[in-house]
Amino acid sequence: MSLTERLTRSAILPVVLVLAGCNATPLQPAMPAAPSAERATKSYSEPWLFVSDPGTDEVYIYSLPKLYLIEVDQGFTQPQGECSDTNGDVWVTGGSAKTIYKLSHSGEIIGHLSDTSGYPDGCAYDPKTGNLAVLNLLAPNSKSGALLIYPHASGPPKTYSNKDQFFYNFGGYDSAGDLFFDGRSAQGAFMLAELPVNSSETKTVSVSGGTIYYPGMVQWDTASNRLVVGDQRCANEAASCVYQLAIESGEGAIKVQTTVKNSTGGPVCDMIQGVLWDGRLIGSNFDFCGSEPSATYLWPYPTGGQPTAHKSTSDSEPFGVAISVE
């Protein structure tokens, strides 16, 4: 069972939240974070990698490309999917907390959004509008999830749904402002959908050239002008890979598959979310099926294979990743 499947089950446990106001979900004042477990001299001009871990309720911050652990931030409840904005801030979804945390480039919690309609799993930021898309895996009482768009990353959000979809996982915007997001049907089949720019209607995107079994990362690759979609069960096995999809006329054709390995050459059991950066794919392996500890990796992209760097001293059940550039 993948970590996402485990969190799907745990997310339906009742959570009591005290909300200010009846209908609105504005950006709330920052919630205090506990002192970080590790602090070190930092260069604020460097790109930093944020890795969420619902197993420890922490977010790890690494320098790039060496993956030097420079900070461990606390104060979260079930931190999951991540995305970064143009200001260098990082947004982290808190599934059972029904919260989307806002972190500064330095790693401090500087605000949060409340999600009154479900359990947020993934997010995506649109640099053209400043809108924040949030994917609710499920709604309370095990009802269908939904797509929420927070205008200018503040509330209240507008809600969208795809008639073919039940679970909603991860999303990413392309260069034109179209939002793509993945998930599953009520029967468990992989789903890919699109909310076109300036549209109020979502649509299912058919996938050809192969089979994607379990939703993972969604990101637009400007270098190839293709959509990159992750699969947590590549070839329907306990292994992860990512695909490049050429998008045309509402269809996605798989063109390139990137298979990734751990530091000893074994399969990556479960990379839940990954991110592209500087010709590399970065993600964490929740190694529930192998002999290695869970770790965060850098792989050459799109070739994949053996990692060029890895860090395994902190991750327990790593989930989301995002890169912050101030």
Secondary structure, 3 states (H helix, E strand, C coil): CCHHHHHHHHCCCCCCCCCCCCCCCCCECCCCCCCCCCECCCCCCCCEEEEEECCCCEEEEEECCCCCEEEEECCCCCEEEEEECCCCCEEEEECCCCEEEEECCCCCEEEEEECCCCEEEEEEECCCCCCEEEEEEEEHHHEEEEEEEEHHHCCCCEEECCCCCCEEEEEEECCCCCEEEEEECCCCCEEEEEECCCCCCCEECEEECCCCCCEEEEEEECCCCEEEEEECCHHHCCCCEEEEEEEECCEEEEEEEEEEECCCCCECCCCCCEEEECCEEEEEECCCCCCCCCEEEEEECCCCECCCEEECCCCCCCCCEEEECC
